[in-house]
Amino acid sequence: MALRAPDVAVKAITTVAGNVPVEQSTKNALYVVELCGADVPVYAGADKPLLRTYQNATWFHGRDGLGDHGYPAPKKTAGQLHAADAIIQTVEANPGLVLVTLAPLTNVALALAKKPSIAGNVGRCVIMGGAPCCEGNVTPAAEYNIWVDPEAARMVVRSGMSIELIGWHLSRGDAVLNDRDIAAAEGLKTQLAHFAIECNSHARAAYKVQTGEDGISLPDPIAMCLAIDPSVGTSWSEHYLDIEVQSKLTRGMTVVDRLNVAGDERNRELWAPVTGKGRKVKVCWTMDTRRWKGALFAALR
């Protein structure tokens, strides 16, 4: 969506071990850039989480992350810089930029560890991740992007950056592309529209098994939509937020202080590392699904 938005300049794309290993995610990013006719550098990053054993999500997205349709190899290759260094370089060269994350936060955490000052140069950090109000999609408590590298997520959340959280819950219900939406997309008869539907075929089947909902759930494009136009979100609020890293049961849980009790006497000591930063996270709770789908179709034309 960003590559197709006329008023958005994409400065760089970085890849990480997430739904698929980093080598595959890099190929996918390069392929999509070419498909969009864009000229944007792609940089490969971490091949595993900071501390945890890497666990992919090929069970949901297919072995290649794009539904296993045998898309051709990209013509270009990734840049020489490591993704973490590319993030540092790009943020410092473009103060105030919007950093959008659609995967585990390992690369961003590595960049912050190397150059903590970049947090102040990021205008908005829009994170697709977490389940701030409800069940997760990989465990009852956690969403995949946060769960797979919770230590990285905690580093980012505690960095002092201006963060907007776009949780998995927003991609459910009326936000899911139903049969009518899918037919309308294919009716556009563009290569991009067909690709967007086809590459999610494996994910559609897995999503139905997982939730009972039939259709295509698109959390990453929703996050990008809200990054480009936050007014599509209809309910936002700011709260302290932390990531669970110690419990096996709730690993990766996005714990939101929705009732604003983190500063109470019974919670003050435990939450001090978060409240001490003085920066709350802006959480999107609901959105205008009609406008979201309209933005998606505009990008696919």
N, C-alpha and C positions, 0 to 999 in steps of 0.2 A: 504493500500500500504506500509506503514511504517513497519507493522508487517511482511510483506512478503519480505522486502528488506534485502538482506544478509549483507549489510554493514551499516545497521542502527540498533542502540540499543535503543529501546523505553523504557524509564525509568519509565514513569507513564502516565496514562490517567485520565483526570478529566472530570466531567460532570456538566451540568448546565441546568437551565430552558431555553429551546430554542424552537426548532421545536415541542417538546413535553415536558411535565413536567419533572422535574429532576429525579423523581423516575423511569419514563419510559426510559429516556435517559441513566440512569445508567444500567438498565436491558439490554438495547440494546448494550451498550459498553461491558458489561460482556459477552454477547452472542457472539459478533463478535470476542472477544479475544479467546474464546473457539473454535469457528469455525476455526480460524487461527492456532489453536494448540499452542498458545503463553502463556507465563507465565508473565503477566504484571499487576501490581496493578492498580485498578480502584478506584478513590475517588469521591464521590458525593459532589456537591457544592451548590451554591445558588439556591434557589427555586423561586426567583423573581428578577427582575432588581433592581438596587440601589434605584431608586426613582419612577419609572413608574409602572403602573399596568401591570402585565405580560399578554402578548398575544401570544399564541402559533401559530404554522403553520400546525396544523393537517389537515386543509383544503387542503393542498398541499401534505403532506407526509403520510396521514392516521392517524388514532387514535393512533396507536402504533409507528408511525414514520418510520415503515418499510413496509408500504403497506398493513397492516392488513391481513397477511397470517397465523397468529397463530403460530409463531415460539415458540419453547419450552422455558421455563424459564431457565435461566442460573444456573449452578450447584454451582458456587461460589458467594460470596457476596462482596460488596465494602469494602474497607479499613476503618479504624476507623477515620482517619484524615479528617478534612474538606478539600475540594479541594484547597482552598486558602492557607492553611498551607502546604498542599502537594506540591504546586507550590513553595513556599518559600524553603522548605526543599530540594526539588529536584534541584532547581536552585543553591542553595548554595553548594550542594554536587557535582554539575557538572558544574563548571564555563565554560562559552563558549558554552553551549548547544543551540540547536535550539528549540525554543518554537513555536509550530504550533497551531493556534487557528482556529477552524472550527464551531464556535458557538458564541453567544453573549459573550462579554468580561467581564462579571460581576466578575467571579472568579479571573481573572488577575488583575482587578482593586482593588478588595479586598486585594489581596496579596500585591500589590504596596502600598496601603494605610497603610498596617500593617508594611511593610518592603521596603521602597522606594529604598534602596540600591541594591535590586535584579536586578534593571534595568541595572546596570552596569555589571552584571554577565551573562546576556543573550547575546549570540553571535549574533543570528538572531531571530527576532520575525516575523514569517510569518503569516499574517492575511488573512483568507478568509473572505472578507467582502467589502462592499462599491460598489458604482457605480461611479468610478472616471471620466468617460468620457461620461456617457449616462444616460438613464432612469433607475429607480430602479425596483425591483421586488415585492415590497410591497406597495410602493407609487410611484408617478411619479419621486420623487427625491431621494428615499433611498432604499437600499438593507436591507433585513430583519435583519441580524446579527447586523448591526450597529443601525438600527432603533429601535429595541426592547429595547436596553439599550444604548442610545446615550451618557449619562453621563459617563458610564464605558468606552466606546470607546474613548471619549475625554481624560479621565485620562490616558489611555494607550498611545494614540498618543502623549500626552504632557509629558510622563514620561522620555524621553531621551533614550529610548531603540532604538536599530537599527531595524527599522521596514520595512518589505516588504509587500506591499498591493497587494493582488490577488483578483481583483474585479470580480463581477458577470458576467461582459461582456465577460470574457474569456471562459465561459462555453456555449456560444451561437454559432450559425452558424455551421461552419465545425467541431467544437469541440463536438457537440452533437452526441451521438451514434445513427446512423441511422439503418434501418432494416438490412442492410448488416453487420454492426458491431455487432449488437445484435445476429444475426445468427452465426457469427464467434465466439462470446463469448460462446454461448450455445454449439457450436461445440467442445469446449475444453473439454466438458463433465466432468468438475470438480464441486465439491460441492460449491466452492467459486464462480466460474463463474455463476452458476445457481442462487445462492443467490444474487449476485450483480445485475443481471437482474431482478429477481423476486421482490426483495424488493423495486425496483424503479417503479413498475407498476402503482401505484397510482400517483406518482410524474410525470410519463410520461403523463398521461391523463391530469393532472392539468397544466402541462407545455404547452401542446398544446392549452388548453383553454386560458392560459395567454398570449402566444406569437404567436400562430399560427404555431410554429415549431413542427414537429412530430419527436419524438425521446427521448432519455434519456440524460438530461443535468446533469452534474456531477461536480458542483463547488468545493465540498470538496476534491474529489480525485485529481482534477486539482491543487488545492492549495498544496496538499501533494506531488504531482509529482514535482512541482516547488520548494518546500522546499528541496526535495531530490536532484534534479538536476536543478539548476537555469538556466542552458544553454538551457533548453527547451523553456524558454522565449526568444523571438526574438527582443523585443523592451522594454527597461527599461529606466526610467529617474528618477531623484531625485528632489523632490519638498517639500516645506512646505505644510502641510495638517492640516486641522482642521475639527471638527465635529459640525454640527449645533444642538444646544440643546434648543433654545428658540422659534423658529418659529414652529407653528402648521403645516404650509404648507410644510416646508422643513426639518422637524425633521429628524435627522439621516443622513442628506446629507453629503457625504465626499467631502469637498470643497478643491480642489487641486489648488495650485498656479502654474498652468502649464506655465504661461507666466512670472513667477518670478517677480511679481509686489507687493508682500507682504511688501517689504521694502520701497516702494514709499511713499512719504509724505502723500498722501491721504489714505493710508492703514496702515501706520506704527503703529499707536496707537492701532488699533483694533487687529492687528496680533502680537503685542508685546509678549503676553504670549506664542506664538508658536515660533516666530523667536528668542526669548530670550533664548530658549533651545539650539539653534545652531544645531539642528538635523533635517535633512530633511528625508522624507519617500521615499523609493524606490518603484516606481509603475511599475507594469508589464502591458504593453499595448497590446501586441500581443504575440502569442506563435506558435511553430511548432506543429500543430495538429496531424501530422503523428507520431511524436515522442511521443506525449502525449498518443495517443491510443496504441502505441507500449509498453509503460511503463505500461499501465493499463493491457493489455493482459498478459504481463510477470508476473504481480502480481497475476493474476487469474489462472495461469496454475497449 
